[in-house]
Amino acid sequence: MIKTAMPTSPHSFAVRMYDEHLEEASFLYEQRKALLRDPEIPWTRIGEFEERLEAHIDALVIGGRLALDICQKHAKEGDAGELFSAVSVYCRHQDAQLLAETWRVLDYDDPAKTVAVTDALKYELPTAWYPAVQRAIERGDERQVPLLARVCGYRRAPCGEQLVRRSASNATVISASVLSALSRIAQGDAAESILQKCCNHADPAIRTEAYLGLVRMGRREVLRECLTLSQQEAWPHMVLGVGGDRAAAATLRRRLEAGSATSDTLLALGLLGELTAVRSLTGVLASDELGESAALALYWITGAPLFEKAFIAEPVDQAALFDAELHAWREHQQLPKRADGQPFGTTVRQLVRDPAAWHAWLAENAPRFNPDYRYRRGQVYSARALLLCLLDEAVPDRLRQLAYEELNIRYGCDVPFESDLRVKEQTVALRAIGAWLAANESRLPTGRW
């Protein structure tokens, strides 16, 4: 038996303990990100992983100088999760020198590590550092500005004036995250002017965020431009989905009927909730490319509970197969199996894509719907229906964020919310949105077109 060497001193024991805290925190950080992307996982369940992650971060915080030194080492040499954990600890200690060192050595060409630093600052940036962030936006490395803009927009930090000045003086810092932040935390004609100029940007992602930002800031007239552009281009479709009217729904439906729709076209139709799109959506349920999006759009409009269990096999890695398994796969496309005789994979709950099932449900339930109204999951479209989307554990992360965008754009809800907030913070924000709704619901419009 091989014996594991035991630490020979309290110091070496502490070092090993903090190493393990960082390794575990890194795993939990990556696990949390994966769960956010998994539509099968209720968003409230992620709180369990966040509590475990918090325990490891807290242990590193109370570890004092030794833990900080170990965090600094792992930040330089470790993976993205260890970098996230280290920066979180720096923020809680308000150790600006260690954060500055992180910026100095950060590989901006490594997306995982830039996201890790951004995530840590999104959750942990001390408010006492806001003045330093303002200075960094105005005078710092231009590669930092999009990352800091993402953080400031997420936290609604008071850095709008600085983002406006830097964006106006140096167009190279312009990115989708900068424009998103401008529309959330900046005010006045100067911010709108920057967004307006970016409506002609070469990058479709930046054009999308420019138009969406203008709509967030109340410039709804730009939706007419989006409507015209959407007849030839696909990128404006989601802007119309969260802010458009019945004419937008008709334009997107015609794109679908002409065979020039994308998955975003269908999702936008689902967001708009227009009943006349239902027949066209059922027409592409059998499509390999658009069928899944069509079923989602139909559900998002009608709320039809047409779900089924489906087995999703794991991709076959031929290099990992035994000889017999490899032969069975190559000769007969037979999947490798577990000890219980079942193939490797997972069973998921998904929307039915059988047109006959949808036609039958729609025929039976047609009297429930009034063509003068738009709908969200079978209910007349309203601010309350959107809040229910945010509260529902079964709604995926992206759709929850879009529901908040609709609340903000269509109803003026100014309570800050992000679908990847930590669960405890989401719960607080959702209570605040509920209170806002209770105070304003009587004057808010319903879903009549």
N, C-alpha and C positions, 0 to 999 in steps of 0.2 A: 504494500500500500504506500502510495506517495503521500507524504505529510506536507501540509501547507505550512510554510515558515510563519511563525507568529511574530508580531511586532516586538522589537527588543526594547522599546522605551515608550513612555507616554506620548512623546512627540511624534514618533513614527506611527503609533496607533492613531493619533489625531489626523495625521496626513492621510493615512489610508481611509479613514472614516470620511474625510471631506472629499477625497477622490471619488468614493462610492456615492456620496450625495450628488456630486456633479454628474456622474454617469447615470444615476437613476433619474435625475431631473431632466437630463438630455433625452432619455427614452420617453419620459412622460410628455415632454414638449412635442416630440415628433408624433407620439400617439394621439395627442389632442388634435394636432393639425389633421391627421388622417381621419379622425372621427368627425371633424367638422365637414369633411368632404363626403362622408358616408351617409347617403340618404336613408339607410336602414337604422341609424342610431338617433334616438330622440335627443334633442339638444339639451334637455335637462340632465340626461345621463352623463354628459361630459363633465358636469360638476364634480363627479366622483374622482375623475382623473386630475382635475384642477386642485382638489383638496390634497391629493397625494403630492402633486408637484409643489404646492405651497409649503408642505411640511419640509421638503428637501431644501427649498429656497430659504425658508426661515432658519433651518439648522445652519446653513452657510452664513446667514446674516449674524447670528449670535456667536458664530465661531471667531469673530474678531479679526485681528491682523493676520493670523495664520491662514484662516479661510480665505481672506482677500488675496493673499499671496498665491494660494493654490488656484483660485479663480483666475488670476492674471495669467498663470501658466497655461491653464486649460483654454482660456480665451485665445491665446496665440497658437496653441498646438492642437486643440481639440476640434470636435465637429461643431456643426451649427447649433445643436441643442445645448452643448456646453457653453458656447458663446452667448446664447440667449440667457442662460442661467447666470453666467458671470456678470453680464450687463445689468440684469435685474438686481443682483446683489450690490453692484456699484451704485445704482440709483437709490437703493434703500439706505445705503451708507452716505449718500450724497457726496461720493468721492469723484469729483469732477476731473481730477488728474488721471485716474484710471480710465474714465470714459474717453478723455482726450487721447490717451494712448491707443485705445481701441479704434478710434476714428483714424488715427495716423497709420495704423498697420492694416486696416480693413481692406480686403480684396474686393473692390467694387464689381469685379467681373464674376464673382461667385454669388449667384442669386440666393442660394440657401443661407449664406452668412449675412448678406445684406438684409434679407427678410428677418433673420433672427434678431439682428440689432434693432430693426424697426419694430418688431413685435415687442421686444423688451421695453422700448421707450413708450410704445403705445400704452402699455399697462403700468409702467413704473416711473415714468418721467416725473421728478419732483416739480411742483409748481414754482419752487424757489429758483429753478433753472430756466424759467421762461425768458428772462432778460438775456441770458446767454444764448438761448436758441434764437431769439430775435437777431442778435448780433451775427450768429453763424449764418442765418439766412441772408443777411445783407452783405456779409463780407467773406463768408467761408468758402470752402471748396465747392465748386458747382456740382460735383457729384453727390454731395450731401444734401443739397436743397430738395430734390424730389423725395428723399427719405424723410427729411424733417417735415416737409409739407404733409406727407401722409400721416405722420404723428400728430401734427398740429390740427389737421382737419378731423382726425379721429377723436382727439381730446377737446376739440373746439377751443384750442389755446389762442390767446390774443396775439396772433402773429400775422394778421391779415395785411396790415400796412407794410410790413417788411416784405411779405411775399409779392405784393403789388409792385413795390419799388424794384425788387430784384428781377422780377419777370419783365418789367417794362424796360430795364436797362440791359438785360442779357437774355436774349431769346433762347440761348442754349440750355437754360435750366427748365424750359417749358416741358411738362410731361402731363400725362393724365392725372397723376396724383396731385400735381401743383394746381391744375385747373379745378379738380374736385375740392381741394382745400380752399381755393379762392372763393368758390361759390358758397362755402359753408361758413367761413370766418371773416371774409372781407366784405366791405360795403362801398357803395359809391360808384360814380361813373368810371373811375380809373380801372377798377376790377372788371366791370362789364366790358370796357373797351378791350382789355386783354382777351377776354373770352370771345368777344366778337371777332377779333382778328384771327383767332385760332379756328374759327369755323371754316376757314379755307386751308387749314394745315394739310400737308401731304399724308400724314398718318391718320387712318380712319379712327383709331382709338382716341386720338386727341380731338378730332372733329366731334366724335360722339360725346366726349366729356365736356367740350365747349358748349354744345347745344344744350346738353342736360344741365350744365351749370347755369346757363342763362334762364332756363325754365325754373330751376330752383330759386333763382333770384327774382322771379316774378315776370320775366320777359316772355310771356306766353305767345307773343306774336311770332317768335322764331319758329314755332311749331308749323306755321304755314310754309316756311322754307323747307323744313324737314319733310313735310308732306309731298312737296314737289320733288325733292331729291329722292324720296323713298320709292318713286316710280321706276327709277333706274338703278339705284344703289341699295344695298342691304343694311349698311351700318346705321341709318337713321331709325330702323324699325323699333329698337328697344326704347328709344327716346319717345316715339309715338306711343308705345305700349304703356309707359308710366305717365304720360301727360297728354295724349292725343284725344280726339273726339270721335264722333261716329263716322265722319268723313275719313279719318285715319283708318278705322276698322274696315271701311269699304275698300280703300286703296290696298291694304294688306291682303284682304280676301281676294281681290283680283290678282295680286301677285301669286297667291297660292293656286288659284284656278288656272293661271297661265303657265304653271309649272316652274316658276322662278322664285319659289320661296326657300328660305333657310330655316333651320331650327329656331333661330331668333324671331323670324317672322311669325311662326306658329305660337311661340311663347307670348309674343306681343299681342296676338289675337286673344290668347287666353287671359292676359291682363286686362284687355279692353272689355271683355265680357259680352261681346256683341253676339246675339243669338243667330243672326243671319250667317255667321261664319261656321255654325255647327255642321251643316250639311257638307260644306267644303272640307272641313277637318275630318269627317268620317271617311271621305273619299281617299285619304292618304294613309289610313290606319295600317294598311298592308305594306306600306313602303318600308324597305330596309333602312333607308336614310332618314325618313321623317316620321315613321310610325310611332315611335316612342314619344316624340314631341307632340304629335297630334293627340295622342291619348292624354297627355298631361294637360294640353290646352283645353280639351273637352272636359276633363275633370275640373279644371280651374274655373270653367264657366258654369257647368251644370251640377257639380258635386256628386255625380253618379258613382255609387260605391261599387264599381266594377273592378274588383281586384282578384288576382289569382296568385298562387304560389308557383315559382319557376326555379328550376335548378340551373345554376350557372357553374359550369365546369371550370376548374383551374386551367390556365394555359399549360400546355405540355412542354416541359423542358427535357428534350431528348437526352441531353448530357447527363441528366440525373436519373435516367431509367436503368433498371436492370436489363440484362440481355433479353429475357423472355418478354418483358414489358415493351422493350424497343421493337421487338419483332411483331408483337401484337398491334402496336401502334402503326408501324410502317406497312404491314400487310393488310390489316383489317380496320385501321383507324379506331382501335379499341383503346379506350382511356385507361390509364393505370388506376388501380383500385386500392382502397384502404383494406385493413384486416377484416372488416365486416362485409367485404364484397362490393361496397358502394364506391363510385368514382370520387376522386377528390374534388371538392367544390363547395358551394354554399347554396342554400335555398333562400330566395328573396321573395318579398311581396311586391308585385308590380301591377300596373294597370293593364286590363285586358285590351288586346288590340284586334279582337274579332269584330269586324263591322256589323255582323248580324246581332251580336249581343248589344252593341251600342244602339242600333236601329230599334231593337225591341224595347230597350229602356226608354229611349227618347219618345217613342210612340205612346208608351204607357204614361209617361210623366209630362207630356206636352202641355196639358191644361194648367200645370203649375207655373208656367212661364208666360210673361207678358212681353211682347216684342217692343214695347215702348221703353223697356228698362234694360239696363245692363246688369250682369250677374257675376257674383264671385262665389264659387263652390255651392251653387244652388240658392244662394240668398241674394236678395236685391243688393246691389253694390252700395256700400256705405263705409263710413269710417269705422263703425263697429265691426263690419265684416273683415276689414283689414286688420284690426286689432286681434281678432280671433285667429287670423293667419299667423300673427306673431306669437300667440300663446300656444298654438297647436304643436304638440311634440312631434307630430308626423310630418310637418312641413320642412323641406330641406333648407339648408342655410341660404342658398342663393335666393330662393323664393321669399324667405322671410325678409331679407334685405330689400328686395324689390317692393314688398308690401310696405315697408317703412318709407321707401322713397315715394310711394303713392300717397301715403298719409301726409308726408311733408309737402309734396307738390300740389296735390289736389285739395287738401283740407287745411293746410297751413300749420300742421302740428310741428312745433319747434322744440320738442323734447328730444335731446340727443339720444341716438340709439345706433348701435352697430350689431349685426347678427353674430359677430365673433367676440363680443364682450364676454368676459368671464360670467358664468352662470349667475353668481350672486349679484353682479352688477347689472346683468340683464333683468333680473327679477325686480331690482329697484327701478330701473328705467321703465319697465312695463307697468309697474304700479303708477308711475308718474304719468305715463300715457293714458292709463285708465282714468286717472283723476282729471287730466285735460279733457278727455272725452266726456266725462260726466258733466263738466262745467260748460261744454260747448255743443253737445250733441243736438240740442233742440234747434240750433240755428244752422246746422250743417246740411247740405243738400243730400238727397237720396240718389239712387242710381237711374232716375229717369233721364233719358237722353235729351 
